[in-house]
Amino acid sequence: MQSFDPDDELVTVEPGDEEGIQLDDDVVAIDGERALELLDTITHDLPGGGESRQGQRDMVRAVASALSRRRHHVIEAGTGVGKSLAYLVPAVMSGHRVVIATATKNLQDQLAKKDAPQVAEHVKGVRVAVLKGRQNYLCKNRAQGVGAGAQLSLDDGTEVPKGVADQMRRILRWSNDTITGDLDELPFEVDGRARRALSVTPQECLGRARCPQGQNCFAELAKDRANESSILIVNAHLYASHLASGSMLLPAHEYVVFDEAHEILDIFATLLGTSLNAARLRALAMGARSLLGDDDKVHADQLLSSADRLATLLLAQYERNELKGLDEACELELARASELVSSLVESLRALETTSPDSDFRKVRALGPAIHLANDLDRVSRVKDSELLFISRRDREVDVEISLVDVGPRLREDLWSHVTAVLSSATIPDTLPRDLGLDDCVVEHFESPFDYQSHALLYVPENFPERNGPDAEAAIIEELVELITAAGGRTLALFTNRAVMQRVAEAVSPQLDTEVLVQGTLSRDRLIEEFRRSAEASLFAVTSFWQGVDVPGHSLSLVTIDRLPFRVPGDPLAEARRERSKRPFYEVDLPRATMLLAQGVGRLIRTSNDRGVVAVLDTRLATATYRSAIFKKLPPMRRTRDRAEVHAFLHELRQ
């Protein structure tokens, strides 16, 4: 992602008496009509000339009112409203720093490279910056050590594989030319081990004053630009980490805009909690062992053994499907590990260093050790508002703490200190309450797109129930016919990766057009291939349900295999259900509706797009709760007639 240095990217002038802004101490009054004039100027100067959208104009007024009155606003803005410009225009007119927090990298890139600079060009003195977590930037001190041959092994003591070493050399060559040091700007998919070897976490960093490269540090320079910015673009995870740190990561600000706000409930619940696993214990043990004397190495070896026992115990509990809490054996092993980590922390603190490299290696071990000790202590003292559970990612079983109810924490630490605008194409009705936004304005602005004429929502007639034994075979048959009728050009979305792979393997040989499958290429490469092809289909799960924009010539059919309700046994969802009087309608249905609306929203992205959304789950046509779902979906024509759908798709191919 590009970071904007105002000295390089923008024509910077001293702020003057700007129209539309009146400052009186802490009072900000943004003239709504002046804001609309600025919007008109910006859209007029867009390539090809922009268009006036009533929903966007209404949203500009709403955001101007929110910032002026310092009152929280929740805004549901349908696809095509143009919400980015609608909040950026009042933001630059506020005269204060505004932080924009997004949930996806795609939107962060769009804001940083396109939308924010377009607005900044039209307002004097506006400075735009992007800030990421420290581990997203190349560490020059680490790069210097690796370049000098100091990095001979990975953190776990294993030798660097040839492919990883080759990537590290490519990154070192790139480091000579990059201005930002942002590892996301690398032109290839980076192995996590190479990324880890050339970056540091906040706990591992020496700090600007102590680091030999402190004055040239990419992360510190990014922080400098953030401190000088008027529009600061971050992701929601960094913002949540900022809150968890006691508001220490971001510069002071009075306004924040959360875009893709439907995501922030789970982001805050996770980031305000913590997570640990046996791998963290092993990494600490290996890192400390290479630094300490023989007497202290005993504790490192004991921690390695403890990590192995913990991994075995956690896996056994996970396989028994006991996901909430820890059994007695796991608790005892964590207590042993906590004692060993505390001993290693004291040994590392007492360690004398003789060079900048040894000083760095000490901090790289000590910082994470202290962080791990704090997490182990937190796991031993879970609060009533928190849930301790275990989950599995790849080969590791994680011990996690999440906030069941984030509202009280956000009321105290966030909403009482900043004015927030929360926006998304789909806002669950329960979101303001779940976030603790008791006093906020909720507004909805309709999409300008003609869904009635351009889109068709299809649920098959005489189709087996989604949980029935014949469902998967019926989905395969239906997809073959639909994709053939569409001539490819299909985004097939699934809620389960294994089902996606089985269906893709069965469907692909029956088609004359190409099938792309998530997992075979990087996410960005898949989207690029899909966009470039006029006939390809893309089978995907999870992240492809949102944040994917594909033009109409490449996409005329979106299929969804089932309503995206949570899988049974999700510990956090169960804990939220236990606290609700109407758990299905307050916990399960809002989330499923939001995800479905995001998936449906992949179809129509411009005023010229046309196509079909096929939901292969009859509950959307028959369940008593379907009306609640339809309220959040675009107003498309609905049908259960396969012949009507095929005719519409054939018409689009003409």
LOZAMAR-64135 format. One record per residue (C-alpha): y, z, x. Coordinates in steps of 0.05 Angstrom, whole numbers, plus 5000, padded with zeros to 4 digits. Layout:
N
YZX
...
//
This chain:
654
500050005000
507049865024
511950425036
519250245028
523850465084
530850395054
533750205121
529049615124
527749415052
534049555013
541449445020
543750175021
550850365002
554151024989
553551254916
559751144875
562051244804
556350884771
556650674699
552051024652
551551664693
555552294681
554152884726
556553584710
552854094754
545754074726
547553664664
545452934663
547752464609
544751764612
548351274566
542750914529
546850284518
548550244592
541250324607
539549744561
544849314596
541549474663
534649304633
537348634608
540148474677
533648634711
529248244662
534047644665
533147624741
525547644738
521847014761
521846524704
526746964665
524247574629
523647694554
526848214510
521648694480
523649164425
518449684443
521049684515
528249774492
526250344446
522450674503
528550614549
532551004498
527051524490
526451644565
534051674573
534152204519
528552594551
531952614619
538752764590
536453324544
531353584594
525953574542
518753364554
516752704521
509752414510
510051664498
504351214476
506550504493
501949944472
499749414521
505448924535
511149414521
513049414594
513050164604
514150144679
521149844673
522450264611
521950914650
524550664717
531250434689
533251124662
530151444723
534851084772
540751244727
539351994726
542552114793
536652574812
530152474848
524652254800
517252294820
512751764789
505451974790
500051464773
492551554762
490250904795
491750544860
492849884822
498850164785
501450514847
501349854884
504849494826
510350014823
511450044898
511249304913
514149004850
517249424794
521049964832
524249484883
526449024826
530149604793
532849864859
536049194875
540749284815
543050004826
547250264884
544150784930
537150784901
531750914953
524450804937
518751134976
511251204971
507651834993
500151944999
495752505023
495752605098
488552365105
490751675080
494751545144
492451375213
493151975260
496351725324
493752335362
486652185340
487551445355
489951605425
483852045438
479051515412
482450975452
481651405514
474251485500
474552205477
471152085410
463751985428
460652275365
462052395292
463753085264
456453245251
454653105324
451252445312
452751825353
457651325325
453750735296
455550055324
458549795258
462950415252
465050355324
466949625313
471149825253
474650365294
476449845347
479249385293
483449965265
486050135334
488349415343
491649435275
495150085293
499349705344
502549285290
502849715227
509450025206
506750515155
499950715184
497250705113
489750595119
489550275049
493349685079
487449495123
484948795106
477649015103
473349545068
473350155114
467150565126
468651295108
466251525177
471151065213
476751295167
474952025179
474751935255
481851655257
485352105206
486252855193
486453295132
492353765122
488054345148
486453965213
493453745229
497154055288
503853965254
509853575277
512354105325
505654215362
502753505361
504153055421
505152485372
508952915321
515452535325
512051865313
506852115263
505851625205
504752185154
510952565177
515251925175
512651805104
514852515086
521752375116
522451765072
520152175012
525452695027
530752155027
528251794964
530951774894
524551464866
518251744897
511551434879
505251844887
498451894854
496652424804
491552734851
496952864903
501453154850
495853624827
494653824900
502053954906
501654434848
495354764876
498954874943
504555254910
509054634906
509154534981
507153794989
512653414953
520253454961
524153844909
525053464843
527153604772
523853014737
516752734738
513752144702
506152144693
503851434680
496651334656
497552034629
490952034592
487652164659
491452784682
487753314642
481353224682
485253104747
488953764740
482654134718
479053894781
484553944833
486854634810
479654854822
475554754884
468954464909
464254604966
457254394989
452354465047
455553875083
462054265093
458154845123
454454375170
460954025192
464154695209
457954925246
457554295288
464954275302
465155015323
458854965364
461854445410
467754905424
464955615429
461255995482
453856165480
454856835445
458756515388
454255905383
449056365353
453356435290
454255675287
446655575291
445656095237
450655735193
446855085203
440555425179
444255735121
446955055101
439954765099
437355345057
443355285010
442154535001
434854654983
436555214934
442154824900
437654214892
432254634861
437154934811
439954244795
432953964783
431654534734
437854284698
441254964705
448254684716
452655274697
453455844745
448956004805
442256344807
441156974848
438256604908
444256124913
449156704906
445757084963
445656485009
453056344995
454557075012
450856995079
454656345092
461256685076
459957225128
458156705181
464256285166
468656905172
465557055240
466856335264
474056365240
475256975283
471756655343
475856025336
482356415330
480756775395
478956125431
483655965489
485655235498
487654895562
490054205541
493153835481
486253535466
482754205466
488454485424
487453925374
479854035372
480954775359
485754645301
481154105274
475654625269
479755245252
483854945194
477754725154
474155375171
479755785140
479955325080
472355385072
472756145078
477956155022
473655704978
467456144989
471556754969
473956394907
466856214887
465056944891
470657144843
470856634786
476256774734
475356764659
479456134653
474955774704
468055474701
463255474760
457954924756
453854474801
453853714803
450553184846
453952634885
449552194927
444852664965
449053304961
449353814905
456454084899
458654774876
464954644834
470155064800
474454734747
479655014699
476955004629
483955064600
489554794645
494954934593
496855644615
497255454689
501554834675
506155224628
507555724683
507755294745
509854604721
513054514653
517855094663
520554774728
520954024715
522453554658
516453094646
515352424613
508052264601
506251544584
500151124572
497650554529
493051064496
494751804488
489452254455
492552654398
490053294430
493153164499
499753534491
496154154467
490854114521
496254064575
500154654548
506054224524
507854644464
514954384457
515153634468
517152994432
511352514418
513151784405
509251134396
511750434411
507649844386
505049274430
508948624421
502448214422
499847854361
492948174358
491547934286
491847204307
489547254379
483847764379
477447894341
473548554342
466148444331
460548944315
453848584303
450548624235
443248834230
443349104300
438849684323
441950374333
444450464404
439451014420
433650644389
427850354430
429749634414
437149704431
436949454503
433048824485
437948684429
443848764476
440748274526
439647754471
446647854442
450047804510
446447154528
448846834463
455947104468
456946934541
454146234529
458946134471
464746374514
462745934573
462346544618
469346864623
466447544603
467748264624
461448644604
462849394606
457449924608
457250684605
451050744650
449950404717
442450354711
442950024643
448249544671
443649334728
437549224683
441548824632
444948404687
438148244718
435548024650
441647634628
443447264692
437446794695
438746574623
445846334637
448645714668
454846094692
455646584749
454647334739
458247834784
455548554785
459249184806
456349464871
454848794903
461948724931
468049174938
471949304874
478048894897
473548314920
469848304853
476348274814
479047734860
472747314851
472947414776
480147204771
479146584813
473146334773
474045984707
466946134684
464346764718
462347404681
463148094710
458448664693
461549344709
462050084693
466950664701
473150454739
473249754709
474450034640
481850114659
486949854708
484049154710
488548564692
485347874687
489047264660
486646914598
483646304632
478546774666
477247244608
476147104535
470647604519
470048354531
463448684512
462149434509
455049664506
456250334470
461650824449
463351214512
461651924491
460152424546
452952484566
449653124541
449753714589
456653604619
458354334637
465954264632
465453914565
460754444539
465554994561
471254644525
466954574463
465355314463
472855464460
474254974402
473555084328
472354334317
468954124382
467053414363
473953234337
477853614390
473553494453
468752914445
471952414398
478952404431
476052254500
471151724474
476751394434
481351384493
476151064539
474250554486
481550364475
482350274551
476249814552
478549424492
485349364526
482448934582
482448324536
489648184517
494348264576
499647744560
502647444497
498446804508
491647144517
486347054463
479247284456
473747724427
471848454438
464448574421
462349304414
454749314412
454449994379
453950004303
457050694299
463850354305
462450014238
458650554201
460351254227
464851714185
469451814244
470751064255
477551094222
480051584275
477851094328
481050484295
487750854294
487850814370
485350094377
489849484374
490349184303
485248634314
481648264259
474648554249
468148194235
460648304235
459147564228
456247264292
457746554268
465146714261
465246994332
461746384361
466445914326
472546294352
469846294424
468245544419
475345424395
478045794456
473945364502
477244744475
//
